[in-house]
């Protein structure tokens, strides 16, 4: 039975998303936190572009990305110098906290635009070219 071109693309995109996720795990283990966050994000964006919303693999990739963002935020908080008393008062009086990891925004962890599904589709097409 021949697989449709769309099904083949979906299968290869899923495999590539898993590969990006696995590479992110390795980079995270090596302490390369910025690289690992970008790779986790890339895996999720690629999967979201080619998987059904209820796919359990997509859920796992999103969970891995979320956990990495949370861990990175905790690391930043642990290495941040103690807040001065005036800074602490400002935050307790409704001042904005700078502890956000950018979750839920359209910007990546480093302030740059997040990966777009269009750029990943082009990259996927280049990787899958015979």
C-alpha positions, 0 to 999 in steps of 0.5 A: 500500500502506497502512503500518500505524500501528506501522510509521508510528510506527517510521518517524517515531520514527526520523526524530525520533531522527536529528533529535535526533542532528543537533541534538546535533552542531550543539550540540556544534560550538557548544560547548554540551556539556550540551545536546548530551549530553542530545540525544544521549541523547534520540536513543538512548532514542527509537531504543531504544524504536522500533527493532530491536536490530540496526538499524545506525542504532541502533548509530550513534546509540549510538556518537555518544552514547558518543563525546560522553560520552567527549569530555565526560569528556576535557574535564572531565579537562583542565580539572580542577585538578591533584590534590594529593599527598594526593588522588593517594595516596588514589586510588593506594591504591584510593580512588574516582575522581570521573572517571566520566561516569555511563556505564552508570548510570540517571542522566544526565550531570547527575545527574538521572534519564535520559530514560525511554522513557515520557516520550519516547513522550509527547513523540513522541505530542505531536510527531506529533499531527495 
